[in-house]
Amino acid sequence: QDEGSQLLGFLLAPRRSDLVVDFCAGAGGKTLMLGAMMDSRGRLYAFDTSQKRLDRLKPRLKRSGLSNVHPLVIAHENDTKVKRLAGKIDRVLVDAPCSGLGTLRRNPDLKFRQSPQSVAELTLKQTAILNSAARLVKPGGRLVYATCSLLPEENSGIVAAFLATHPEFRPVHCGELLERQGIALATGEHLQLWPQLHHTDG
């Protein structure tokens, strides 16, 4: 797993007794890391809209020995399975579907498959997913939003619009969060990774 992906786990920093949701779990790379960080305690829901992606998690989950992970297929971000958990979750990770343009060093053909229109469509989806995921977070909980894109409209733009309409949330300084866990990484309030500087995906 790319180091950039692993750093998301440290931003979320789940505790052993927490209720945690990986909102866009996919094949579960970050889910497995979070489960290990929780020492297989608490409860960790792995949501995804694709049964096929979650099926790829199952053998990995079996090998991991984790017993606190619960994969769930959802129809969309407003599925009743999501609504049932509203206001109950300690930590929510939204690793949102994105253009993937931060992975160009590994997937150079991506630049031929994205367009301004496709990015505009993705930002609508990202906004909808983030708004829905936010409803799960209980007071005092933590919500982490991330993409593997370098585009401001998929990152800081989404976060700024979200904070403007959700005054109950406040930003937390990512650099300070990582530093408290012994990870010295020069970053600002947001964690912005650059392939040429950090040798990770963007």
N, C-alpha and C positions, 0 to 999 in steps of 0.2 A: 504494500500500500504506500502511496506517495506520502512523503513527510507532511505536506500541506494538509492532506486529509486527516492524518493523525493529530495534528495540532487542533483540529476542531473538537476532538474528544477532550482535550485539556481546557478548551474554552467552555465547554459544557460542564466539565468537572462534576459528574454525577456522584452522589454519595451512595453508600451501600444500601440504605433504607429507602431510597427515592423511588418515586413513580416517574418513569422516563418514556418519552416518545421520540423515535426516529421517524419523522413524518414522511420522508421520501427515501425509504430504506434501500430500494433496489435489491442487489444481491447480498447486501448486508455487511460489507466491509467495515463500515463505521459502527454498525450495530454490534458486531462481535467485539470490537474494541471497547465500546461502552459497557457491554456485559462483563468483560474482563475487569474493567475499572471498578465495577460495582461488586466484584468478587462473587458473581453469580447470585447476588442477593437483590432484594427489592423486586421491582417488576419493570420490564422493558418491552414496550410494544414496538414492533417493526411494521409500519404502515407502507403500503404501496398499492398503486392502481393496477399493477401487472402481476398476475398469478405466475407467469413465466419467470419474471425476475425473482420473486419470492421463492419459487421452486429451487432456484440456484443457491439460495441461502440454506436450505434444509440440510444437504450433506455437510456443508461447512459448519453449521450449527451443531450437528451430531459429533463431528470431529473435535469441536471446541470443548465439549463437555459442559457447556453452560445450560443451566436449568431455569434461568430467569427471563428468557427471551420468548416473546409471544408474537409470531408473524400474523398479520391480519391484512387481507385484501380489502381495499375500500373502493367503492365505485367512483368517487370523486372527493374533493376536499371537504364537502359538506355532508358526507355520508353519516347516517345515524350512529355508526360505530364511533365516529369522531365526536359527535355531539354529546354522547353519553359520558364522555370524559371531561367535559367543559369545566374549567376551574379546579381541576383535581390534580394536575400534573406539576411536578417539581422542576423538571428539565425537559425542554423541547428543542430538538434539532431539526432545522429545515435546510437540508442540502438540496436546494431547489433545482428543478430541470432548467437547463440554461444552454447558451450557444456553445459552451465547451471551448471557447477561444483561448482559455488559459492553458489548454493541453496541446497547443499547436506543435510543440517540439516532438510530441509523440504521435500526433494525428494531423500532419500538415495538410491533408486533403479537406479538413473542416472549413478552411477559408473559401473553398469553392461551393460549400453546401449551406452557407449562411448568407443572409441578405438583411438590409435594414428592415424589410417587412417581417422576416422571420423573427428578428430580435424584438420588434415591437409586439408581435404576438406572444413571445415568451415573457415579456415584462408584464403583460396582462395576467398571464398564468401565475407568474411569481407573486404578484400582488395578491391575487385571490388565495393562493396557498398560504402565504404568510398571514393574511388576515384570519383565515380559518384556524391555522395552527396557534395563533395568539390566544384564541378563546380557551384553549386547553390549559394555559398557564395559570397556576394559582397565585394569589398575592405573595410576593417574596420569591417567586420562582424565577427561572431564567429561560430566555428564548434566544437561540443562536441561529442566525440566518447566514447562509453561505452559498456561493456558486463557484464553479471552476471556470469563470469568465473574468476577463480583465476590463470589461466595458463598464464605465460608471453607471450607465442606465440600468444595468442588471444588478448593481451592487449599491453604491452610496445613494443613487437616485431612489431605489426601492426603499432603503432604510429611512431616508429623509422623509419621504412621503408617508411611510408608516408611522413614524414618530409624530408627524404633524397631525395625524388623525387618531392617535392612541396616546393621550396624555398620561394614561396610567402606567406606561412603560417609560423607562429612562435608559439612556445608553450607559454601558459599562466599558471602561478603558481596557481594551484587549491586551495591551502591553503589560499593564499592571497585573491583570489576571494571570498571565503566563509567568510573570516574574515571581508571583507568590508561590508558584509550583516549581520554581527552580529552573525555568526556561528563559534564558536571556536572549531575547530577540528584539532587535530595534524595530518597533512598529508604533504607529500612532494609536489613536483611539480605536480605529478599525484595524483589523489584521489584513493587510494587503501584501500578498506574496508575489514576487516577480521572478520568473525563471532565471533571468540573467544575474540577479542579485542573491537569491536564496537557494537556487538549484532545486527548486520544487516546481510543481505545476503552478500556474497563476490563479 
